[in-house]
Amino acid sequence: MNEQEFLAAYDPRAYPSVAVTVDVVALTIRDDALHLLLIRRGEAPFAGHWALPGGFVRPDEDLTAGARRELAEETGLGGEALRRVHLEQLGSYGAPERDPRMRVVSIAHLAFAPDLPDPAAGSDADEAIWLPVTALTSRQLAFDHGRIIDDALERARSKLEYTPLATRFLAAEFTISELRAVYETVWGHPLHAGNFHRKVLSVPGFVESTGASTERGGARGGPRARLYRAGDARLLHPALLRPAREETVR
């Protein structure tokens, strides 16, 4: 039997059905706190529970396209704004009992960007909100989304150590103080301003000066702060370790 004959006779119904979904852990910083996008499910299963934006992958799209579509539907982002969002695969989740409807494998994605707009709930959701990560324990989550969120938060915190992705939480031009605030918010730890400033400028390609400064000094006066933009580095060497990890390395 040649390949054409094999495909003509092939019956996919001879095998158990397995569906593929995408779930998106979207993070942004609002009011100096790390926020996560959640929707409240309007339909069974888990009606009334909070969940990550996501859904079944359509036959004509790949995984990344499906994740971007779901994110756009829940945030209202589109065009250039959506392309500026950092999106990466987080992991696959396929426990047989994770979805009561059928065997469903989810490919979770991590997304983050600055100034994401207020969400707009899709057709299958009652509500969509940006929730502070610190308030997660107050919400009843659907499926295995609690585990996915835990994995995503650890991924985000660790990637800030060895990649320049913290700059993706900021506008195109930023101060070192604003960059430090991202690290403090995501890591949940205060950082020494002087040490942080020195470490950032010592990492080749992390940031580069724009040659400009802020229009005014800080809240207490003083000189205007220099403005920087993201450099061309893809990895930070040396890495910026979390305070707790610095102690274990020493």
Secondary structure, 3 states (H helix, E strand, C coil): CCHHHHHHHCCHHHCCCEEEEEEEEEEEEECCEEEEEEEEECCCCCCCCEECCEEECCCCCCHHHHHHHHHHHHHCCCHHHHHCCEEEEEEEECCCCCCCCCEEEEEEEEEECCCCCCCCCCCCEEEEEEEEHHHHHHCCECCCHHHHHHHHHHHHHHHHHHCCHHHHHCCCCECHHHHHHHHHHHHCCCCCHHHHHHHHHHCCCCEEEEEEEEEEEECCEEEEEEEEEECCCCCCCCCCCCHHHHHHHC
